[in-house]
Amino acid sequence: MTISTLFSNTGNSMKIKLNDQYSSRIGHFLGFMGILFIMTQSGISANSVLNLEVGKGQALQLEQNVSELFVANPEIADVQLNTPSIAYIFGKKPGSTSVFASDASGKTAIKMDVRVTHGLSELQQTIKASFPHEDVKFFSIPEGILMQGHVASPVIGKNIEDIAKKYLGPKDQLMNRLSISTPTQVLLRVKIAEVSRTVLNKLQINWTSSLPSPHNFVSGLLTGRNPFNQTLPSTAFPNFGGNLTNPGIFARDPSASNPSNSVGIQFADGTTTVAALIDALDQEGLASILAEPNLVAISGETASFLAGGEFPFPVPQDQNITIEFKQFGISLSFTPTVLSNNLINLRVRPEVSQLDRGNGLTFLVNATAGSTVTVPAIKTRRAETSVELGSGQSLAIAGLIQSDMANTLGGLPGFADIPILGALFRSTQFQKNQSELVIIVTPYVIKPANNPAALKLPTDSLRFASNLEMLFMQRLNRTKNGNPFNLRFMDAKPINFVGAAGFNVE
């Protein structure tokens, strides 16, 4: 080739030397390349600054003729010398570099600083056309693109961010510095309601008898539990809790979690003892839980709430015992995102938990003293999901209907199978547990109140009653202007602590 392109071995600079014989051919070639790059022609003098976008180029009209042109970092920009007075520079990668040109004598004639940025002009035009009312600007940084400005809503900011990511390179990053002109706040109301019912039926006949037999033998019958108080002294029959003349007194079953009602009968003549104790229980229980936590968060942010406590529990660690704490109570955590038309995307996690001592673990603390400690379990109702609702709309995000039933039949083999009389040697127990749980969420787009006096507090109208009012009128509270000696006060309605308070709902 007659075009001599020289690459210096020192550093990463690239040098190009022009042979005038083929300058016209280079001109035709670069004319063809102009189809691929957007080029503008401008005059360049010494110590100039040139700004380029990635993938674009410029044709430079030099103020004096040069013979060589080279770039300090060819990974950022590329240079081509067409004629002694016209050069082409192309942007390849974001960054800064320098371009030098020397004349025929080897002296530096021109020095330029070249700054290559991302192609932000097209991105800026796209955003301006799609969102004409938003003030958003883009800046090229070495790590990628910086986005700054103000938008009307979080959903618009998310859409602009998605478009800007399309203009990033493989290793570029998008730094989002957009701010919401008017932050949108969301109030979330959660209702957690549970009703549980327990039915327990129990019937058991306990027999205790001792009959004399020849040759000092004693025969007897013992079914179920020992019906006698075992704390009384015993000589002849310690297993029966007494003796022939003082067999003991009837006692409840100390091991039963649900003490039964008992009816007993006993016969003792000094040689024969027969006792029967009937344990019977018919029990029903009803329990309900209603929790209504409310919480406010800015769109896109996470808020959490806990009304409860923490209980300590021991944890073995390195042959030692450390104490950790576990939370329980009513908690709520949610992250709202306001979309268009007040549509709200919610990621919500409500929870209601309480201590369950019936299923706890008991540990022996002091073997000598026999002291123990019981760590309670936790009964939890929790849901975690993502939903989309309009402002003021409600949705049941979780529900549960549970029914457990257990029926137990026991008896003395052989005796329990005797017709009619076999019922005296049987025991039955029936237990049924039913529960129903529903969790309902309702989000609202809200605005702060301009007048603090408009916010209602549950203590605004609360006035504690005097000692005379509590004694003679059986009242714990009275109205704000109530006269303790006015009989009309007795007609005052009690204060209602449930209701809307604190927010202006759109």
PAZASE-438434 format. One record per residue (C-alpha): z, y, x. Coordinates in steps of 0.02 Angstrom, whole numbers. Layout:
REM PAZASE-438434
{w = Z; v = Y; u = X};
...
This chain:
REM PAZASE-438434
{w = 0; v = 0; u = 0};
{w = -33; v = 177; u = 56};
{w = 113; v = 247; u = -42};
{w = 259; v = 231; u = 76};
{w = 425; v = 211; u = -16};
{w = 569; v = 215; u = 106};
{w = 743; v = 146; u = 64};
{w = 875; v = 202; u = 186};
{w = 992; v = 70; u = 254};
{w = 1140; v = 189; u = 255};
{w = 1235; v = 190; u = 90};
{w = 1148; v = 159; u = -76};
{w = 1032; v = 309; u = -73};
{w = 849; v = 287; u = -112};
{w = 715; v = 392; u = -23};
{w = 537; v = 417; u = -82};
{w = 399; v = 489; u = 34};
{w = 236; v = 546; u = -40};
{w = 66; v = 509; u = 35};
{w = -49; v = 645; u = -31};
{w = -196; v = 527; u = -34};
{w = -133; v = 436; u = -189};
{w = -39; v = 572; u = -276};
{w = -170; v = 576; u = -414};
{w = -147; v = 390; u = -448};
{w = 40; v = 412; u = -463};
{w = 6; v = 553; u = -584};
{w = -96; v = 438; u = -696};
{w = 37; v = 303; u = -685};
{w = 178; v = 420; u = -732};
{w = 73; v = 491; u = -869};
{w = 71; v = 318; u = -944};
{w = 260; v = 303; u = -919};
{w = 281; v = 464; u = -1015};
{w = 244; v = 365; u = -1172};
{w = 403; v = 267; u = -1142};
{w = 515; v = 413; u = -1094};
{w = 541; v = 582; u = -1172};
{w = 505; v = 708; u = -1035};
{w = 518; v = 896; u = -1025};
{w = 456; v = 1005; u = -884};
{w = 570; v = 1135; u = -809};
{w = 583; v = 1235; u = -649};
{w = 709; v = 1173; u = -522};
{w = 781; v = 1274; u = -379};
{w = 911; v = 1238; u = -248};
{w = 1087; v = 1188; u = -306};
{w = 1034; v = 1157; u = -487};
{w = 1122; v = 1048; u = -617};
{w = 1020; v = 929; u = -724};
{w = 1085; v = 840; u = -881};
{w = 999; v = 682; u = -939};
{w = 1027; v = 549; u = -1071};
{w = 1016; v = 363; u = -1038};
{w = 837; v = 301; u = -1058};
{w = 758; v = 474; u = -1051};
{w = 679; v = 577; u = -912};
{w = 618; v = 748; u = -861};
{w = 469; v = 815; u = -764};
{w = 530; v = 944; u = -639};
{w = 426; v = 1091; u = -574};
{w = 489; v = 1124; u = -398};
{w = 490; v = 1302; u = -330};
{w = 427; v = 1244; u = -160};
{w = 330; v = 1098; u = -94};
{w = 428; v = 947; u = -33};
{w = 377; v = 787; u = 54};
{w = 528; v = 674; u = 23};
{w = 644; v = 647; u = -127};
{w = 793; v = 530; u = -135};
{w = 943; v = 497; u = -250};
{w = 1120; v = 458; u = -193};
{w = 1155; v = 323; u = -323};
{w = 999; v = 236; u = -387};
{w = 1101; v = 141; u = -518};
{w = 1129; v = 304; u = -613};
{w = 960; v = 389; u = -596};
{w = 785; v = 353; u = -531};
{w = 664; v = 480; u = -453};
{w = 475; v = 486; u = -432};
{w = 377; v = 617; u = -333};
{w = 206; v = 650; u = -412};
{w = 145; v = 799; u = -311};
{w = 233; v = 907; u = -181};
{w = 289; v = 1022; u = -323};
{w = 317; v = 900; u = -470};
{w = 452; v = 765; u = -478};
{w = 511; v = 647; u = -614};
{w = 692; v = 596; u = -641};
{w = 749; v = 458; u = -761};
{w = 925; v = 422; u = -827};
{w = 979; v = 240; u = -808};
{w = 1169; v = 234; u = -828};
{w = 1306; v = 359; u = -876};
{w = 1379; v = 445; u = -725};
{w = 1348; v = 581; u = -596};
{w = 1243; v = 578; u = -438};
{w = 1146; v = 695; u = -323};
{w = 959; v = 714; u = -286};
{w = 896; v = 788; u = -123};
{w = 721; v = 847; u = -74};
{w = 661; v = 890; u = 101};
{w = 508; v = 981; u = 163};
{w = 382; v = 928; u = 294};
{w = 496; v = 983; u = 436};
{w = 639; v = 872; u = 372};
{w = 750; v = 1014; u = 311};
{w = 839; v = 998; u = 143};
{w = 746; v = 1110; u = 24};
{w = 826; v = 1065; u = -142};
{w = 992; v = 987; u = -195};
{w = 1024; v = 942; u = -377};
{w = 1175; v = 870; u = -468};
{w = 1118; v = 748; u = -602};
{w = 1233; v = 702; u = -746};
{w = 1177; v = 555; u = -852};
{w = 1260; v = 537; u = -1022};
{w = 1243; v = 422; u = -1171};
{w = 1107; v = 456; u = -1297};
{w = 1216; v = 560; u = -1411};
{w = 1084; v = 675; u = -1487};
{w = 1016; v = 539; u = -1599};
{w = 1192; v = 483; u = -1645};
{w = 1243; v = 662; u = -1686};
{w = 1090; v = 685; u = -1797};
{w = 1124; v = 521; u = -1887};
{w = 1304; v = 566; u = -1925};
{w = 1256; v = 742; u = -1979};
{w = 1126; v = 674; u = -2099};
{w = 1241; v = 539; u = -2170};
{w = 1399; v = 645; u = -2181};
{w = 1345; v = 828; u = -2191};
{w = 1519; v = 892; u = -2239};
{w = 1613; v = 811; u = -2095};
{w = 1651; v = 899; u = -1931};
{w = 1626; v = 763; u = -1801};
{w = 1570; v = 783; u = -1621};
{w = 1532; v = 654; u = -1486};
{w = 1559; v = 668; u = -1299};
{w = 1503; v = 554; u = -1159};
{w = 1640; v = 491; u = -1044};
{w = 1631; v = 364; u = -902};
{w = 1714; v = 231; u = -1010};
{w = 1599; v = 258; u = -1159};
{w = 1595; v = 383; u = -1302};
{w = 1732; v = 501; u = -1360};
{w = 1733; v = 544; u = -1546};
{w = 1829; v = 698; u = -1606};
{w = 1838; v = 800; u = -1765};
{w = 1905; v = 799; u = -1943};
{w = 1855; v = 691; u = -2091};
{w = 1905; v = 696; u = -2272};
{w = 1967; v = 517; u = -2292};
{w = 2005; v = 361; u = -2189};
{w = 1858; v = 266; u = -2264};
{w = 1736; v = 401; u = -2202};
{w = 1813; v = 393; u = -2029};
{w = 1794; v = 204; u = -2028};
{w = 1610; v = 217; u = -2078};
{w = 1575; v = 344; u = -1940};
{w = 1662; v = 233; u = -1814};
{w = 1556; v = 83; u = -1865};
{w = 1395; v = 184; u = -1839};
{w = 1451; v = 251; u = -1670};
{w = 1486; v = 75; u = -1607};
{w = 1302; v = 33; u = -1626};
{w = 1262; v = 156; u = -1485};
{w = 1382; v = 79; u = -1359};
{w = 1328; v = -21; u = -1210};
{w = 1392; v = -196; u = -1171};
{w = 1543; v = -131; u = -1074};
{w = 1566; v = 38; u = -1160};
{w = 1714; v = 84; u = -1268};
{w = 1731; v = 202; u = -1415};
{w = 1882; v = 318; u = -1412};
{w = 1920; v = 374; u = -1589};
{w = 2010; v = 541; u = -1597};
{w = 1965; v = 582; u = -1777};
{w = 2100; v = 655; u = -1888};
{w = 2113; v = 654; u = -2077};
{w = 2104; v = 828; u = -2151};
{w = 2227; v = 784; u = -2290};
{w = 2325; v = 624; u = -2251};
{w = 2328; v = 509; u = -2402};
{w = 2497; v = 435; u = -2447};
{w = 2523; v = 279; u = -2548};
{w = 2677; v = 229; u = -2648};
{w = 2697; v = 42; u = -2674};
{w = 2808; v = -25; u = -2812};
{w = 2853; v = -208; u = -2805};
{w = 2942; v = -310; u = -2938};
{w = 3017; v = -477; u = -2892};
{w = 3087; v = -570; u = -3043};
{w = 3161; v = -744; u = -3046};
{w = 3251; v = -844; u = -3180};
{w = 3331; v = -1012; u = -3141};
{w = 3418; v = -1136; u = -3257};
{w = 3526; v = -1286; u = -3212};
{w = 3578; v = -1429; u = -3326};
{w = 3702; v = -1563; u = -3271};
{w = 3768; v = -1709; u = -3373};
{w = 3888; v = -1836; u = -3299};
{w = 3987; v = -1983; u = -3371};
{w = 4086; v = -2109; u = -3269};
{w = 4226; v = -2233; u = -3310};
{w = 4346; v = -2275; u = -3167};
{w = 4448; v = -2435; u = -3182};
{w = 4605; v = -2478; u = -3084};
{w = 4703; v = -2637; u = -3121};
{w = 4821; v = -2758; u = -3033};
{w = 4868; v = -2926; u = -3108};
{w = 5001; v = -3046; u = -3039};
{w = 4943; v = -3218; u = -2985};
{w = 5033; v = -3377; u = -2928};
{w = 5093; v = -3398; u = -2750};
{w = 5117; v = -3210; u = -2723};
{w = 4931; v = -3170; u = -2739};
{w = 4877; v = -3010; u = -2826};
{w = 4708; v = -2989; u = -2913};
{w = 4637; v = -2826; u = -2971};
{w = 4487; v = -2719; u = -3016};
{w = 4438; v = -2551; u = -2943};
{w = 4277; v = -2462; u = -2996};
{w = 4223; v = -2285; u = -2963};
{w = 4352; v = -2176; u = -2880};
{w = 4540; v = -2192; u = -2866};
{w = 4605; v = -2100; u = -3019};
{w = 4780; v = -2078; u = -2948};
{w = 4852; v = -1943; u = -2839};
{w = 4857; v = -2023; u = -2666};
{w = 4987; v = -1902; u = -2600};
{w = 5129; v = -1996; u = -2686};
{w = 5226; v = -2124; u = -2582};
{w = 5165; v = -2303; u = -2595};
{w = 5251; v = -2468; u = -2555};
{w = 5173; v = -2615; u = -2645};
{w = 4996; v = -2557; u = -2680};
{w = 4948; v = -2413; u = -2566};
{w = 4766; v = -2424; u = -2618};
{w = 4817; v = -2380; u = -2795};
{w = 4917; v = -2226; u = -2745};
{w = 5085; v = -2291; u = -2808};
{w = 5181; v = -2448; u = -2846};
{w = 5216; v = -2556; u = -2996};
{w = 5357; v = -2449; u = -3060};
{w = 5279; v = -2283; u = -3009};
{w = 5090; v = -2305; u = -2999};
{w = 5059; v = -2117; u = -2979};
{w = 4979; v = -1979; u = -3084};
{w = 4799; v = -1948; u = -3130};
{w = 4702; v = -1829; u = -3016};
{w = 4532; v = -1746; u = -3005};
{w = 4400; v = -1808; u = -2885};
{w = 4422; v = -1695; u = -2732};
{w = 4252; v = -1743; u = -2660};
{w = 4150; v = -1688; u = -2811};
{w = 4050; v = -1526; u = -2792};
{w = 4058; v = -1504; u = -2981};
{w = 4234; v = -1555; u = -3038};
{w = 4226; v = -1656; u = -3197};
{w = 4335; v = -1655; u = -3350};
{w = 4440; v = -1814; u = -3353};
{w = 4529; v = -1915; u = -3488};
{w = 4639; v = -2062; u = -3435};
{w = 4748; v = -2201; u = -3505};
{w = 4868; v = -2316; u = -3413};
{w = 4973; v = -2472; u = -3449};
{w = 5113; v = -2530; u = -3333};
{w = 5251; v = -2658; u = -3371};
{w = 5319; v = -2686; u = -3197};
{w = 5205; v = -2832; u = -3156};
{w = 5038; v = -2779; u = -3226};
{w = 4951; v = -2612; u = -3207};
{w = 4790; v = -2563; u = -3295};
{w = 4720; v = -2386; u = -3291};
{w = 4556; v = -2310; u = -3349};
{w = 4498; v = -2133; u = -3310};
{w = 4341; v = -2058; u = -3389};
{w = 4253; v = -1919; u = -3293};
{w = 4136; v = -1818; u = -3404};
{w = 4042; v = -1658; u = -3370};
{w = 3915; v = -1561; u = -3471};
{w = 3865; v = -1404; u = -3377};
{w = 3727; v = -1274; u = -3397};
{w = 3692; v = -1126; u = -3283};
{w = 3576; v = -976; u = -3295};
{w = 3539; v = -853; u = -3155};
{w = 3415; v = -711; u = -3136};
{w = 3358; v = -598; u = -2995};
{w = 3266; v = -433; u = -3017};
{w = 3223; v = -328; u = -2864};
{w = 3112; v = -172; u = -2870};
{w = 3089; v = -100; u = -2694};
{w = 2979; v = 56; u = -2677};
{w = 2903; v = 117; u = -2515};
{w = 2782; v = 256; u = -2459};
{w = 2660; v = 249; u = -2312};
{w = 2513; v = 350; u = -2247};
{w = 2346; v = 267; u = -2268};
{w = 2313; v = 155; u = -2119};
{w = 2495; v = 151; u = -2062};
{w = 2626; v = 13; u = -2085};
{w = 2793; v = 46; u = -2170};
{w = 2942; v = -71; u = -2186};
{w = 3102; v = -70; u = -2288};
{w = 3261; v = -176; u = -2288};
{w = 3411; v = -168; u = -2404};
{w = 3530; v = -306; u = -2355};
{w = 3622; v = -355; u = -2199};
{w = 3631; v = -468; u = -2048};
{w = 3740; v = -620; u = -2022};
{w = 3787; v = -692; u = -1852};
{w = 3751; v = -871; u = -1800};
{w = 3788; v = -960; u = -1636};
{w = 3647; v = -1011; u = -1519};
{w = 3676; v = -1129; u = -1370};
{w = 3604; v = -1059; u = -1210};
{w = 3635; v = -1115; u = -1029};
{w = 3792; v = -1214; u = -1078};
{w = 3859; v = -1059; u = -1165};
{w = 3861; v = -997; u = -1343};
{w = 3778; v = -832; u = -1383};
{w = 3777; v = -742; u = -1549};
{w = 3616; v = -689; u = -1633};
{w = 3589; v = -603; u = -1799};
{w = 3475; v = -647; u = -1944};
{w = 3423; v = -522; u = -2077};
{w = 3438; v = -556; u = -2262};
{w = 3420; v = -454; u = -2420};
{w = 3273; v = -363; u = -2499};
{w = 3134; v = -316; u = -2378};
{w = 2959; v = -246; u = -2398};
{w = 2821; v = -216; u = -2272};
{w = 2646; v = -157; u = -2316};
{w = 2493; v = -71; u = -2242};
{w = 2384; v = 28; u = -2363};
{w = 2206; v = 87; u = -2332};
{w = 2134; v = 208; u = -2459};
{w = 1949; v = 174; u = -2490};
{w = 1826; v = 272; u = -2597};
{w = 1868; v = 316; u = -2778};
{w = 2055; v = 291; u = -2745};
{w = 2030; v = 105; u = -2717};
{w = 2174; v = 44; u = -2609};
{w = 2169; v = -104; u = -2490};
{w = 2344; v = -175; u = -2469};
{w = 2418; v = -296; u = -2346};
{w = 2590; v = -326; u = -2420};
{w = 2738; v = -437; u = -2375};
{w = 2884; v = -431; u = -2499};
{w = 3037; v = -540; u = -2473};
{w = 3203; v = -574; u = -2560};
{w = 3329; v = -681; u = -2467};
{w = 3512; v = -722; u = -2490};
{w = 3644; v = -827; u = -2405};
{w = 3651; v = -1009; u = -2460};
{w = 3819; v = -1080; u = -2410};
{w = 3789; v = -1242; u = -2503};
{w = 3656; v = -1294; u = -2377};
{w = 3741; v = -1224; u = -2222};
{w = 3791; v = -1316; u = -2063};
{w = 3973; v = -1346; u = -2016};
{w = 4022; v = -1353; u = -1832};
{w = 4185; v = -1414; u = -1756};
{w = 4259; v = -1271; u = -1656};
{w = 4428; v = -1341; u = -1604};
{w = 4449; v = -1530; u = -1606};
{w = 4637; v = -1519; u = -1580};
{w = 4668; v = -1400; u = -1723};
{w = 4524; v = -1469; u = -1826};
{w = 4454; v = -1295; u = -1858};
{w = 4271; v = -1280; u = -1908};
{w = 4145; v = -1142; u = -1937};
{w = 4005; v = -1146; u = -2065};
{w = 3838; v = -1061; u = -2033};
{w = 3753; v = -1025; u = -2199};
{w = 3572; v = -1060; u = -2235};
{w = 3454; v = -931; u = -2310};
{w = 3366; v = -948; u = -2477};
{w = 3204; v = -848; u = -2467};
{w = 3067; v = -793; u = -2586};
{w = 2923; v = -720; u = -2487};
{w = 2739; v = -681; u = -2512};
{w = 2609; v = -612; u = -2390};
{w = 2432; v = -570; u = -2443};
{w = 2294; v = -439; u = -2447};
{w = 2228; v = -366; u = -2610};
{w = 2126; v = -218; u = -2671};
{w = 2185; v = -115; u = -2820};
{w = 2152; v = 53; u = -2897};
{w = 2289; v = 184; u = -2904};
{w = 2410; v = 134; u = -3043};
{w = 2341; v = -41; u = -3066};
{w = 2458; v = -191; u = -3060};
{w = 2429; v = -368; u = -3000};
{w = 2540; v = -523; u = -2994};
{w = 2514; v = -577; u = -2814};
{w = 2626; v = -731; u = -2821};
{w = 2706; v = -844; u = -2950};
{w = 2802; v = -1007; u = -2952};
{w = 2863; v = -1127; u = -3086};
{w = 2974; v = -1265; u = -3017};
{w = 3061; v = -1406; u = -3109};
{w = 3169; v = -1538; u = -3024};
{w = 3247; v = -1682; u = -3120};
{w = 3359; v = -1824; u = -3060};
{w = 3433; v = -1965; u = -3165};
{w = 3556; v = -2088; u = -3088};
{w = 3624; v = -2247; u = -3169};
{w = 3758; v = -2353; u = -3083};
{w = 3875; v = -2493; u = -3130};
{w = 3973; v = -2648; u = -3078};
{w = 3852; v = -2793; u = -3058};
{w = 3875; v = -2925; u = -3190};
{w = 3999; v = -2827; u = -3293};
{w = 3876; v = -2685; u = -3326};
{w = 3753; v = -2808; u = -3403};
{w = 3872; v = -2871; u = -3536};
{w = 3810; v = -2818; u = -3708};
{w = 3909; v = -2675; u = -3785};
{w = 4058; v = -2695; u = -3667};
{w = 3946; v = -2666; u = -3516};
{w = 3945; v = -2479; u = -3554};
{w = 4127; v = -2473; u = -3498};
{w = 4073; v = -2521; u = -3322};
{w = 3926; v = -2401; u = -3304};
{w = 3909; v = -2222; u = -3240};
{w = 3766; v = -2101; u = -3277};
{w = 3718; v = -1933; u = -3205};
{w = 3575; v = -1819; u = -3258};
{w = 3529; v = -1658; u = -3167};
{w = 3384; v = -1539; u = -3199};
{w = 3342; v = -1377; u = -3109};
{w = 3208; v = -1258; u = -3171};
{w = 3153; v = -1092; u = -3095};
{w = 3014; v = -967; u = -3123};
{w = 2965; v = -830; u = -3000};
{w = 2840; v = -686; u = -3016};
{w = 2797; v = -548; u = -2890};
{w = 2701; v = -395; u = -2954};
{w = 2635; v = -250; u = -2847};
{w = 2576; v = -79; u = -2907};
{w = 2508; v = 51; u = -2784};
{w = 2493; v = 238; u = -2820};
{w = 2404; v = 377; u = -2725};
{w = 2535; v = 515; u = -2721};
{w = 2558; v = 694; u = -2663};
{w = 2719; v = 777; u = -2604};
{w = 2811; v = 889; u = -2725};
{w = 2803; v = 1075; u = -2687};
{w = 2967; v = 1107; u = -2779};
{w = 3113; v = 1007; u = -2706};
{w = 3213; v = 1038; u = -2865};
{w = 3085; v = 935; u = -2962};
{w = 3137; v = 778; u = -2869};
{w = 3263; v = 675; u = -2965};
{w = 3408; v = 583; u = -2886};
{w = 3514; v = 447; u = -2966};
{w = 3670; v = 548; u = -2923};
{w = 3614; v = 712; u = -3004};
{w = 3703; v = 682; u = -3170};
{w = 3839; v = 567; u = -3106};
{w = 4016; v = 629; u = -3135};
{w = 4162; v = 512; u = -3112};
{w = 4287; v = 505; u = -3253};
{w = 4467; v = 560; u = -3231};
{w = 4614; v = 442; u = -3239};
{w = 4648; v = 491; u = -3420};
{w = 4468; v = 459; u = -3470};
{w = 4469; v = 288; u = -3388};
{w = 4636; v = 244; u = -3469};
{w = 4610; v = 307; u = -3647};
{w = 4420; v = 312; u = -3665};
{w = 4374; v = 165; u = -3554};
{w = 4241; v = 268; u = -3465};
{w = 4196; v = 263; u = -3281};
{w = 4080; v = 414; u = -3287};
{w = 4048; v = 566; u = -3394};
{w = 3908; v = 690; u = -3421};
{w = 3881; v = 837; u = -3305};
{w = 3964; v = 965; u = -3420};
{w = 4071; v = 841; u = -3516};
{w = 4242; v = 901; u = -3578};
{w = 4370; v = 764; u = -3552};
{w = 4466; v = 825; u = -3705};
{w = 4315; v = 838; u = -3820};
{w = 4300; v = 688; u = -3934};
{w = 4111; v = 712; u = -3941};
{w = 4108; v = 652; u = -3761};
{w = 4139; v = 476; u = -3822};
{w = 3964; v = 480; u = -3899};
{w = 3882; v = 521; u = -3733};
{w = 3759; v = 392; u = -3672};
{w = 3795; v = 306; u = -3507};
{w = 3691; v = 361; u = -3360};
{w = 3532; v = 263; u = -3330};
{w = 3495; v = 235; u = -3146};
{w = 3323; v = 157; u = -3173};
{w = 3169; v = 269; u = -3186};
{w = 3037; v = 370; u = -3095};
{w = 3111; v = 480; u = -2960};
{w = 3050; v = 572; u = -2809};
{w = 2860; v = 572; u = -2822};
{w = 2715; v = 654; u = -2911};
{w = 2597; v = 513; u = -2953};
{w = 2411; v = 550; u = -2969};
